[in-house]
Amino acid sequence: MAKTNQRAASRLRRHRRMRNRVVGTPERPRLNVYRSLQHIYAQVIDDINGKTLVSASTIDKEVAAKAVGKSGVEAAQIVGQVVGERAKKAGINTVVFDRGGYKYHGRVAALAAGAREAGLEF
């Protein structure tokens, strides 16, 4: 198996293992993170009803304008702040953090820090 396929398969196994314990409810939805090579995405999800309540990514026009000329970690922090602000507007104060099988390091940790700065509790 190619190294990249093995790495992706390992991440998916870790994510499935985490998802057995981490469930988003209407009272405390799940903050999910997906990281690609160029972009980072965050969604606040209610798993009981199967709905995405709030989302933000580096592709959003609002975020992309703020992230011009910034590093990936700085852009991830901006995404975290934006998703946190949008969640607060939607009346969401506490979430369960789902790191998506990634290490809590670098861009993933920066996104979490940005969301905490915006007032989300997890």
Phi and psi in radians as a Rosetta constraint file:
Dihedral C 1 N 2 CA 2 C 2 CIRCULARHARMONIC -1.139 0.35
Dihedral N 2 CA 2 C 2 N 3 CIRCULARHARMONIC 2.648 0.35
Dihedral C 2 N 3 CA 3 C 3 CIRCULARHARMONIC -1.064 0.35
Dihedral N 3 CA 3 C 3 N 4 CIRCULARHARMONIC -0.699 0.35
Dihedral C 3 N 4 CA 4 C 4 CIRCULARHARMONIC -1.181 0.35
Dihedral N 4 CA 4 C 4 N 5 CIRCULARHARMONIC -0.684 0.35
Dihedral C 4 N 5 CA 5 C 5 CIRCULARHARMONIC -1.142 0.35
Dihedral N 5 CA 5 C 5 N 6 CIRCULARHARMONIC -0.692 0.35
Dihedral C 5 N 6 CA 6 C 6 CIRCULARHARMONIC -1.142 0.35
Dihedral N 6 CA 6 C 6 N 7 CIRCULARHARMONIC -0.704 0.35
Dihedral C 6 N 7 CA 7 C 7 CIRCULARHARMONIC -1.143 0.35
Dihedral N 7 CA 7 C 7 N 8 CIRCULARHARMONIC -0.750 0.35
Dihedral C 7 N 8 CA 8 C 8 CIRCULARHARMONIC -1.157 0.35
Dihedral N 8 CA 8 C 8 N 9 CIRCULARHARMONIC -0.711 0.35
Dihedral C 8 N 9 CA 9 C 9 CIRCULARHARMONIC -1.140 0.35
Dihedral N 9 CA 9 C 9 N 10 CIRCULARHARMONIC -0.677 0.35
Dihedral C 9 N 10 CA 10 C 10 CIRCULARHARMONIC -1.121 0.35
Dihedral N 10 CA 10 C 10 N 11 CIRCULARHARMONIC -0.725 0.35
Dihedral C 10 N 11 CA 11 C 11 CIRCULARHARMONIC -1.091 0.35
Dihedral N 11 CA 11 C 11 N 12 CIRCULARHARMONIC -0.757 0.35
Dihedral C 11 N 12 CA 12 C 12 CIRCULARHARMONIC -1.126 0.35
Dihedral N 12 CA 12 C 12 N 13 CIRCULARHARMONIC -0.660 0.35
Dihedral C 12 N 13 CA 13 C 13 CIRCULARHARMONIC -1.089 0.35
Dihedral N 13 CA 13 C 13 N 14 CIRCULARHARMONIC -0.782 0.35
Dihedral C 13 N 14 CA 14 C 14 CIRCULARHARMONIC -1.075 0.35
Dihedral N 14 CA 14 C 14 N 15 CIRCULARHARMONIC -0.734 0.35
Dihedral C 14 N 15 CA 15 C 15 CIRCULARHARMONIC -1.125 0.35
Dihedral N 15 CA 15 C 15 N 16 CIRCULARHARMONIC -0.761 0.35
Dihedral C 15 N 16 CA 16 C 16 CIRCULARHARMONIC -1.074 0.35
Dihedral N 16 CA 16 C 16 N 17 CIRCULARHARMONIC -0.692 0.35
Dihedral C 16 N 17 CA 17 C 17 CIRCULARHARMONIC -1.106 0.35
Dihedral N 17 CA 17 C 17 N 18 CIRCULARHARMONIC -0.733 0.35
Dihedral C 17 N 18 CA 18 C 18 CIRCULARHARMONIC -1.159 0.35
Dihedral N 18 CA 18 C 18 N 19 CIRCULARHARMONIC -0.682 0.35
Dihedral C 18 N 19 CA 19 C 19 CIRCULARHARMONIC -1.193 0.35
Dihedral N 19 CA 19 C 19 N 20 CIRCULARHARMONIC -0.284 0.35
Dihedral C 19 N 20 CA 20 C 20 CIRCULARHARMONIC -1.165 0.35
Dihedral N 20 CA 20 C 20 N 21 CIRCULARHARMONIC -0.457 0.35
Dihedral C 20 N 21 CA 21 C 21 CIRCULARHARMONIC -1.843 0.35
Dihedral N 21 CA 21 C 21 N 22 CIRCULARHARMONIC -0.521 0.35
Dihedral C 21 N 22 CA 22 C 22 CIRCULARHARMONIC -1.729 0.35
Dihedral N 22 CA 22 C 22 N 23 CIRCULARHARMONIC 1.986 0.35
Dihedral C 22 N 23 CA 23 C 23 CIRCULARHARMONIC -2.274 0.35
Dihedral N 23 CA 23 C 23 N 24 CIRCULARHARMONIC 2.324 0.35
Dihedral C 23 N 24 CA 24 C 24 CIRCULARHARMONIC -1.565 0.35
Dihedral N 24 CA 24 C 24 N 25 CIRCULARHARMONIC 2.248 0.35
Dihedral C 24 N 25 CA 25 C 25 CIRCULARHARMONIC -1.953 0.35
Dihedral N 25 CA 25 C 25 N 26 CIRCULARHARMONIC 2.924 0.35
Dihedral C 25 N 26 CA 26 C 26 CIRCULARHARMONIC -1.041 0.35
Dihedral N 26 CA 26 C 26 N 27 CIRCULARHARMONIC -0.583 0.35
Dihedral C 26 N 27 CA 27 C 27 CIRCULARHARMONIC -1.336 0.35
Dihedral N 27 CA 27 C 27 N 28 CIRCULARHARMONIC -0.613 0.35
Dihedral C 27 N 28 CA 28 C 28 CIRCULARHARMONIC -2.432 0.35
Dihedral N 28 CA 28 C 28 N 29 CIRCULARHARMONIC 1.458 0.35
Dihedral C 28 N 29 CA 29 C 29 CIRCULARHARMONIC -1.229 0.35
Dihedral N 29 CA 29 C 29 N 30 CIRCULARHARMONIC 2.981 0.35
Dihedral C 29 N 30 CA 30 C 30 CIRCULARHARMONIC -1.699 0.35
Dihedral N 30 CA 30 C 30 N 31 CIRCULARHARMONIC 2.250 0.35
Dihedral C 30 N 31 CA 31 C 31 CIRCULARHARMONIC -1.631 0.35
Dihedral N 31 CA 31 C 31 N 32 CIRCULARHARMONIC 1.808 0.35
Dihedral C 31 N 32 CA 32 C 32 CIRCULARHARMONIC -1.671 0.35
Dihedral N 32 CA 32 C 32 N 33 CIRCULARHARMONIC 2.475 0.35
Dihedral C 32 N 33 CA 33 C 33 CIRCULARHARMONIC -2.115 0.35
Dihedral N 33 CA 33 C 33 N 34 CIRCULARHARMONIC 2.319 0.35
Dihedral C 33 N 34 CA 34 C 34 CIRCULARHARMONIC -2.200 0.35
Dihedral N 34 CA 34 C 34 N 35 CIRCULARHARMONIC 2.308 0.35
Dihedral C 34 N 35 CA 35 C 35 CIRCULARHARMONIC -2.109 0.35
Dihedral N 35 CA 35 C 35 N 36 CIRCULARHARMONIC 2.128 0.35
Dihedral C 35 N 36 CA 36 C 36 CIRCULARHARMONIC -1.863 0.35
Dihedral N 36 CA 36 C 36 N 37 CIRCULARHARMONIC -3.089 0.35
Dihedral C 36 N 37 CA 37 C 37 CIRCULARHARMONIC -1.162 0.35
Dihedral N 37 CA 37 C 37 N 38 CIRCULARHARMONIC -0.605 0.35
Dihedral C 37 N 38 CA 38 C 38 CIRCULARHARMONIC -1.834 0.35
Dihedral N 38 CA 38 C 38 N 39 CIRCULARHARMONIC -0.503 0.35
Dihedral C 38 N 39 CA 39 C 39 CIRCULARHARMONIC -2.227 0.35
Dihedral N 39 CA 39 C 39 N 40 CIRCULARHARMONIC 2.921 0.35
Dihedral C 39 N 40 CA 40 C 40 CIRCULARHARMONIC -2.382 0.35
Dihedral N 40 CA 40 C 40 N 41 CIRCULARHARMONIC 2.448 0.35
Dihedral C 40 N 41 CA 41 C 41 CIRCULARHARMONIC -2.204 0.35
Dihedral N 41 CA 41 C 41 N 42 CIRCULARHARMONIC 2.519 0.35
Dihedral C 41 N 42 CA 42 C 42 CIRCULARHARMONIC -2.378 0.35
Dihedral N 42 CA 42 C 42 N 43 CIRCULARHARMONIC 2.391 0.35
Dihedral C 42 N 43 CA 43 C 43 CIRCULARHARMONIC -2.345 0.35
Dihedral N 43 CA 43 C 43 N 44 CIRCULARHARMONIC 2.486 0.35
Dihedral C 43 N 44 CA 44 C 44 CIRCULARHARMONIC -1.818 0.35
Dihedral N 44 CA 44 C 44 N 45 CIRCULARHARMONIC 2.050 0.35
Dihedral C 44 N 45 CA 45 C 45 CIRCULARHARMONIC -2.131 0.35
Dihedral N 45 CA 45 C 45 N 46 CIRCULARHARMONIC 2.368 0.35
Dihedral C 45 N 46 CA 46 C 46 CIRCULARHARMONIC -1.710 0.35
Dihedral N 46 CA 46 C 46 N 47 CIRCULARHARMONIC 1.808 0.35
Dihedral C 46 N 47 CA 47 C 47 CIRCULARHARMONIC -1.250 0.35
Dihedral N 47 CA 47 C 47 N 48 CIRCULARHARMONIC -0.493 0.35
Dihedral C 47 N 48 CA 48 C 48 CIRCULARHARMONIC -1.116 0.35
Dihedral N 48 CA 48 C 48 N 49 CIRCULARHARMONIC -0.804 0.35
Dihedral C 48 N 49 CA 49 C 49 CIRCULARHARMONIC -1.638 0.35
Dihedral N 49 CA 49 C 49 N 50 CIRCULARHARMONIC -0.132 0.35
Dihedral C 49 N 50 CA 50 C 50 CIRCULARHARMONIC 1.186 0.35
Dihedral N 50 CA 50 C 50 N 51 CIRCULARHARMONIC 0.700 0.35
Dihedral C 50 N 51 CA 51 C 51 CIRCULARHARMONIC -2.158 0.35
Dihedral N 51 CA 51 C 51 N 52 CIRCULARHARMONIC 2.457 0.35
Dihedral C 51 N 52 CA 52 C 52 CIRCULARHARMONIC -1.543 0.35
Dihedral N 52 CA 52 C 52 N 53 CIRCULARHARMONIC 2.100 0.35
Dihedral C 52 N 53 CA 53 C 53 CIRCULARHARMONIC -1.517 0.35
Dihedral N 53 CA 53 C 53 N 54 CIRCULARHARMONIC -0.736 0.35
Dihedral C 53 N 54 CA 54 C 54 CIRCULARHARMONIC -2.566 0.35
Dihedral N 54 CA 54 C 54 N 55 CIRCULARHARMONIC 2.576 0.35
Dihedral C 54 N 55 CA 55 C 55 CIRCULARHARMONIC -2.582 0.35
Dihedral N 55 CA 55 C 55 N 56 CIRCULARHARMONIC 2.792 0.35
Dihedral C 55 N 56 CA 56 C 56 CIRCULARHARMONIC -2.766 0.35
Dihedral N 56 CA 56 C 56 N 57 CIRCULARHARMONIC 2.646 0.35
Dihedral C 56 N 57 CA 57 C 57 CIRCULARHARMONIC -2.753 0.35
Dihedral N 57 CA 57 C 57 N 58 CIRCULARHARMONIC 2.991 0.35
Dihedral C 57 N 58 CA 58 C 58 CIRCULARHARMONIC -1.269 0.35
Dihedral N 58 CA 58 C 58 N 59 CIRCULARHARMONIC -0.124 0.35
Dihedral C 58 N 59 CA 59 C 59 CIRCULARHARMONIC -1.474 0.35
Dihedral N 59 CA 59 C 59 N 60 CIRCULARHARMONIC -0.452 0.35
Dihedral C 59 N 60 CA 60 C 60 CIRCULARHARMONIC -0.961 0.35
Dihedral N 60 CA 60 C 60 N 61 CIRCULARHARMONIC 2.457 0.35
Dihedral C 60 N 61 CA 61 C 61 CIRCULARHARMONIC -1.084 0.35
Dihedral N 61 CA 61 C 61 N 62 CIRCULARHARMONIC -0.704 0.35
Dihedral C 61 N 62 CA 62 C 62 CIRCULARHARMONIC -1.083 0.35
Dihedral N 62 CA 62 C 62 N 63 CIRCULARHARMONIC -0.783 0.35
Dihedral C 62 N 63 CA 63 C 63 CIRCULARHARMONIC -1.278 0.35
Dihedral N 63 CA 63 C 63 N 64 CIRCULARHARMONIC -0.750 0.35
Dihedral C 63 N 64 CA 64 C 64 CIRCULARHARMONIC -1.051 0.35
Dihedral N 64 CA 64 C 64 N 65 CIRCULARHARMONIC -0.635 0.35
Dihedral C 64 N 65 CA 65 C 65 CIRCULARHARMONIC -1.157 0.35
Dihedral N 65 CA 65 C 65 N 66 CIRCULARHARMONIC -0.661 0.35
Dihedral C 65 N 66 CA 66 C 66 CIRCULARHARMONIC -1.308 0.35
Dihedral N 66 CA 66 C 66 N 67 CIRCULARHARMONIC -0.475 0.35
Dihedral C 66 N 67 CA 67 C 67 CIRCULARHARMONIC -1.643 0.35
Dihedral N 67 CA 67 C 67 N 68 CIRCULARHARMONIC 0.094 0.35
Dihedral C 67 N 68 CA 68 C 68 CIRCULARHARMONIC -1.102 0.35
Dihedral N 68 CA 68 C 68 N 69 CIRCULARHARMONIC 2.207 0.35
Dihedral C 68 N 69 CA 69 C 69 CIRCULARHARMONIC 1.370 0.35
Dihedral N 69 CA 69 C 69 N 70 CIRCULARHARMONIC 0.139 0.35
Dihedral C 69 N 70 CA 70 C 70 CIRCULARHARMONIC -1.752 0.35
Dihedral N 70 CA 70 C 70 N 71 CIRCULARHARMONIC 2.797 0.35
Dihedral C 70 N 71 CA 71 C 71 CIRCULARHARMONIC -1.316 0.35
Dihedral N 71 CA 71 C 71 N 72 CIRCULARHARMONIC 2.984 0.35
Dihedral C 71 N 72 CA 72 C 72 CIRCULARHARMONIC -1.093 0.35
Dihedral N 72 CA 72 C 72 N 73 CIRCULARHARMONIC -0.657 0.35
Dihedral C 72 N 73 CA 73 C 73 CIRCULARHARMONIC -1.185 0.35
Dihedral N 73 CA 73 C 73 N 74 CIRCULARHARMONIC -0.733 0.35
Dihedral C 73 N 74 CA 74 C 74 CIRCULARHARMONIC -1.149 0.35
Dihedral N 74 CA 74 C 74 N 75 CIRCULARHARMONIC -0.689 0.35
Dihedral C 74 N 75 CA 75 C 75 CIRCULARHARMONIC -1.129 0.35
Dihedral N 75 CA 75 C 75 N 76 CIRCULARHARMONIC -0.676 0.35
Dihedral C 75 N 76 CA 76 C 76 CIRCULARHARMONIC -1.127 0.35
Dihedral N 76 CA 76 C 76 N 77 CIRCULARHARMONIC -0.652 0.35
Dihedral C 76 N 77 CA 77 C 77 CIRCULARHARMONIC -1.151 0.35
Dihedral N 77 CA 77 C 77 N 78 CIRCULARHARMONIC -0.669 0.35
Dihedral C 77 N 78 CA 78 C 78 CIRCULARHARMONIC -1.108 0.35
Dihedral N 78 CA 78 C 78 N 79 CIRCULARHARMONIC -0.750 0.35
Dihedral C 78 N 79 CA 79 C 79 CIRCULARHARMONIC -1.048 0.35
Dihedral N 79 CA 79 C 79 N 80 CIRCULARHARMONIC -0.743 0.35
Dihedral C 79 N 80 CA 80 C 80 CIRCULARHARMONIC -1.075 0.35
Dihedral N 80 CA 80 C 80 N 81 CIRCULARHARMONIC -0.740 0.35
Dihedral C 80 N 81 CA 81 C 81 CIRCULARHARMONIC -1.121 0.35
Dihedral N 81 CA 81 C 81 N 82 CIRCULARHARMONIC -0.757 0.35
Dihedral C 81 N 82 CA 82 C 82 CIRCULARHARMONIC -1.145 0.35
Dihedral N 82 CA 82 C 82 N 83 CIRCULARHARMONIC -0.788 0.35
Dihedral C 82 N 83 CA 83 C 83 CIRCULARHARMONIC -1.152 0.35
Dihedral N 83 CA 83 C 83 N 84 CIRCULARHARMONIC -0.601 0.35
Dihedral C 83 N 84 CA 84 C 84 CIRCULARHARMONIC -1.135 0.35
Dihedral N 84 CA 84 C 84 N 85 CIRCULARHARMONIC -0.763 0.35
Dihedral C 84 N 85 CA 85 C 85 CIRCULARHARMONIC -1.120 0.35
Dihedral N 85 CA 85 C 85 N 86 CIRCULARHARMONIC -0.753 0.35
Dihedral C 85 N 86 CA 86 C 86 CIRCULARHARMONIC -1.137 0.35
Dihedral N 86 CA 86 C 86 N 87 CIRCULARHARMONIC -0.646 0.35
Dihedral C 86 N 87 CA 87 C 87 CIRCULARHARMONIC -1.171 0.35
Dihedral N 87 CA 87 C 87 N 88 CIRCULARHARMONIC -0.722 0.35
Dihedral C 87 N 88 CA 88 C 88 CIRCULARHARMONIC -1.075 0.35
Dihedral N 88 CA 88 C 88 N 89 CIRCULARHARMONIC -0.716 0.35
Dihedral C 88 N 89 CA 89 C 89 CIRCULARHARMONIC -1.106 0.35
Dihedral N 89 CA 89 C 89 N 90 CIRCULARHARMONIC -0.573 0.35
Dihedral C 89 N 90 CA 90 C 90 CIRCULARHARMONIC -1.435 0.35
Dihedral N 90 CA 90 C 90 N 91 CIRCULARHARMONIC -0.002 0.35
Dihedral C 90 N 91 CA 91 C 91 CIRCULARHARMONIC 1.509 0.35
Dihedral N 91 CA 91 C 91 N 92 CIRCULARHARMONIC 0.349 0.35
Dihedral C 91 N 92 CA 92 C 92 CIRCULARHARMONIC -1.797 0.35
Dihedral N 92 CA 92 C 92 N 93 CIRCULARHARMONIC 2.130 0.35
Dihedral C 92 N 93 CA 93 C 93 CIRCULARHARMONIC -1.900 0.35
Dihedral N 93 CA 93 C 93 N 94 CIRCULARHARMONIC -0.609 0.35
Dihedral C 93 N 94 CA 94 C 94 CIRCULARHARMONIC -2.127 0.35
Dihedral N 94 CA 94 C 94 N 95 CIRCULARHARMONIC 2.488 0.35
Dihedral C 94 N 95 CA 95 C 95 CIRCULARHARMONIC -2.388 0.35
Dihedral N 95 CA 95 C 95 N 96 CIRCULARHARMONIC 2.913 0.35
Dihedral C 95 N 96 CA 96 C 96 CIRCULARHARMONIC -1.840 0.35
Dihedral N 96 CA 96 C 96 N 97 CIRCULARHARMONIC 2.236 0.35
Dihedral C 96 N 97 CA 97 C 97 CIRCULARHARMONIC -1.523 0.35
Dihedral N 97 CA 97 C 97 N 98 CIRCULARHARMONIC 2.179 0.35
Dihedral C 97 N 98 CA 98 C 98 CIRCULARHARMONIC -2.006 0.35
Dihedral N 98 CA 98 C 98 N 99 CIRCULARHARMONIC 1.851 0.35
Dihedral C 98 N 99 CA 99 C 99 CIRCULARHARMONIC -1.397 0.35
Dihedral N 99 CA 99 C 99 N 100 CIRCULARHARMONIC 0.007 0.35
Dihedral C 99 N 100 CA 100 C 100 CIRCULARHARMONIC 1.235 0.35
Dihedral N 100 CA 100 C 100 N 101 CIRCULARHARMONIC 0.390 0.35
Dihedral C 100 N 101 CA 101 C 101 CIRCULARHARMONIC 1.502 0.35
Dihedral N 101 CA 101 C 101 N 102 CIRCULARHARMONIC -0.013 0.35
Dihedral C 101 N 102 CA 102 C 102 CIRCULARHARMONIC -1.535 0.35
Dihedral N 102 CA 102 C 102 N 103 CIRCULARHARMONIC 2.764 0.35
Dihedral C 102 N 103 CA 103 C 103 CIRCULARHARMONIC -1.158 0.35
Dihedral N 103 CA 103 C 103 N 104 CIRCULARHARMONIC 2.546 0.35
Dihedral C 103 N 104 CA 104 C 104 CIRCULARHARMONIC -1.405 0.35
Dihedral N 104 CA 104 C 104 N 105 CIRCULARHARMONIC 1.416 0.35
Dihedral C 104 N 105 CA 105 C 105 CIRCULARHARMONIC -2.808 0.35
Dihedral N 105 CA 105 C 105 N 106 CIRCULARHARMONIC 2.630 0.35
Dihedral C 105 N 106 CA 106 C 106 CIRCULARHARMONIC 1.109 0.35
Dihedral N 106 CA 106 C 106 N 107 CIRCULARHARMONIC -2.148 0.35
Dihedral C 106 N 107 CA 107 C 107 CIRCULARHARMONIC -1.147 0.35
Dihedral N 107 CA 107 C 107 N 108 CIRCULARHARMONIC -0.624 0.35
Dihedral C 107 N 108 CA 108 C 108 CIRCULARHARMONIC -1.171 0.35
Dihedral N 108 CA 108 C 108 N 109 CIRCULARHARMONIC -0.781 0.35
Dihedral C 108 N 109 CA 109 C 109 CIRCULARHARMONIC -1.157 0.35
Dihedral N 109 CA 109 C 109 N 110 CIRCULARHARMONIC -0.635 0.35
Dihedral C 109 N 110 CA 110 C 110 CIRCULARHARMONIC -1.154 0.35
Dihedral N 110 CA 110 C 110 N 111 CIRCULARHARMONIC -0.700 0.35
Dihedral C 110 N 111 CA 111 C 111 CIRCULARHARMONIC -1.084 0.35
Dihedral N 111 CA 111 C 111 N 112 CIRCULARHARMONIC -0.772 0.35
Dihedral C 111 N 112 CA 112 C 112 CIRCULARHARMONIC -1.089 0.35
Dihedral N 112 CA 112 C 112 N 113 CIRCULARHARMONIC -0.726 0.35
Dihedral C 112 N 113 CA 113 C 113 CIRCULARHARMONIC -1.121 0.35
Dihedral N 113 CA 113 C 113 N 114 CIRCULARHARMONIC -0.713 0.35
Dihedral C 113 N 114 CA 114 C 114 CIRCULARHARMONIC -1.098 0.35
Dihedral N 114 CA 114 C 114 N 115 CIRCULARHARMONIC -0.707 0.35
Dihedral C 114 N 115 CA 115 C 115 CIRCULARHARMONIC -1.146 0.35
Dihedral N 115 CA 115 C 115 N 116 CIRCULARHARMONIC -0.678 0.35
Dihedral C 115 N 116 CA 116 C 116 CIRCULARHARMONIC -1.148 0.35
Dihedral N 116 CA 116 C 116 N 117 CIRCULARHARMONIC -0.688 0.35
Dihedral C 116 N 117 CA 117 C 117 CIRCULARHARMONIC -1.050 0.35
Dihedral N 117 CA 117 C 117 N 118 CIRCULARHARMONIC -0.626 0.35
Dihedral C 117 N 118 CA 118 C 118 CIRCULARHARMONIC -1.318 0.35
Dihedral N 118 CA 118 C 118 N 119 CIRCULARHARMONIC -0.164 0.35
Dihedral C 118 N 119 CA 119 C 119 CIRCULARHARMONIC 1.950 0.35
Dihedral N 119 CA 119 C 119 N 120 CIRCULARHARMONIC 0.041 0.35
Dihedral C 119 N 120 CA 120 C 120 CIRCULARHARMONIC -1.319 0.35
Dihedral N 120 CA 120 C 120 N 121 CIRCULARHARMONIC 2.490 0.35
Dihedral C 120 N 121 CA 121 C 121 CIRCULARHARMONIC -1.934 0.35
Dihedral N 121 CA 121 C 121 N 122 CIRCULARHARMONIC 2.267 0.35
